[in-house]
Amino acid sequence: MIYEDLKGRKVLVTGSSSGIGSATAVLFSRQGCFVGVHYFRTKDGAQKTLEQVKKNSDGLLLRADVRDEKQAEEMVEQFAGEAGGIDVLVNNAGSLIDRQPFETATVDYHDDVYATNVRSVFLVTRSALPYLKKSKGNIINIGSVAGHTGGAHGSGMYSGAKAAVATETMSMANEFAKYRIRVNSVLPGFIETRFHQQFSTAQRRKEVAEQTPLGRNGTAEDVAKAVLFLASEAAGFITGEYIAVNGGLYMRA
């Protein structure tokens, strides 16, 4: 699918060294976008993503701990300076970090989960807002169906953080509408990425695929396609909404 209106857009994708972020960066590059490939720890993965991006268009490698105010601001400034602005912001950086039940979880773990998944969205969005106001751009936040279901054992704090992202997406959509900035989110279900290779067993992945109405687990590109749609003018009258990408595993009225 080619969205002609995305050609030449400047797109910043946080957490794009692997998985959903990497697939999203590459898919935007196929639309002819200038793509910011962000990472914190996994430089080799980010470099591989950038190599794929540059087969199609152009882009920039960016390193920052987006939990840190100064680093988030500097990263956004670097991208906007090189790209000449920002049209689309994809807040993808996030992680479960570990499985810790409420009964035994540490305060440090709680704070790290919320900083990684919620504070990062706030800091990057706030820094990018002046550029998005100029471009009348849009924001896509990557949440999780766990924010609606409460998640599996040991992922309660992650689920809470993703629920916060869902609510903040709606608040941002209301607040930024006066600037003609659209804000939406994509909620991945069980996606076959490094995330679930790390935190789910092979047996668990098999069981979920069997339970899913469409008969398989999702791919990173399944999620990236939904992000692309929301960024395009095909979704030009959609804001404050979410698309759940889960093969029908979690349906709702």
C-alpha positions, 0 to 999 in steps of 0.5 A: 500500500502506497500513501502518496500524501506521506511522500517526503514526510519527516517521521521520528520513530522512537525505539526503532532498533528492532520489532515494531519500531524497526518495521514501522521505520522501514515501512515509512521509508517505503513511502519516501519519508525521511525517517529518524531511527532512535535507539538507546542501548541496541546500536547494532539493531538500529544501524540495521534498521537504518540500512533498510531505511536507506534502501528506500529513502533517507534517515538519521540514527539517533541515540537517547534515553527518552526517560531523561528530559534533556536527552529526549529534548536533544534527540528531537532537536537533532532530528528536526534540525537535520530533517527540517521539521517533524510531520509524524511522531511515533512513540514506540519506545517501551518495554515490560522490562521484567515480570514482577507481580504486585505482591513482590515487585520493587518500587524501582521496578514500578518507577522504571516501567512507568518512566520507560512507557509513560514518561518517555511519551510525555517528554518526546511529545512535548519536545516535538510539539512546536514542530508538529504545530507548524506541520499540522502533523500527527502522533501515533502512540504504541500502547498494548491490549494489556492496557485493556485486559490487565495483561498476563501474570507479572505484567500488571504494572506494564498494563497500568502504564499502557492504560495511561498511554491510552488515556493520555492519547485521548487527552492529547487528541483533545488538547492538540486538536486546536493545532490540527494535530491528530493523535491516535494509538495502536494496541498490539496484541500478541506479536512475534517479536523479540519482546515475546521471545524474551518474556513468553515461552514457545509453548505459550506463543503456540497456545495464543496462536491457536486461540486467536480467531485468525489462527496466528500470532501477529507480526511487527509489520501487521502493527506497522501497517496500522501506524502507517494508515493512521499517519496518512490522510486516509485517517484524516478525520480520525483522532483520539482513537485506537486500533487493536492489532490482535487477530480478533483475540480481544474483541469489544463492542 
